[in-house]
Amino acid sequence: MGWHYRKTLRVGPFRVNLSRHGVGHSFGNRRFQVTTTPDGRRHVSVRLPGGFHVGKTFGGHRRPYDRWRHY
């Protein structure tokens, strides 16, 4: 069984996300957000009125072993 940890520190529109994988950070508001993950990926998301959500991830590397991926 794995263990998880996540803690978010907020300072205005900035957030620092602490997890067992490392430190990530995000910037934005309710409608537009840019997130950088501990492994270097960047995720940009936009929330539109009516419940629509659009997101795109850029760059980074996968972890060497992904337990959800079947080889």
Secondary structure, DSSP 8 states (H G I E B T S, - for coil): -----EEEEEETTEEEEEETTEEEEEEE-SSEEEEE-TTS-EEEEEEETTTEEEEEEE-----S--TTS--
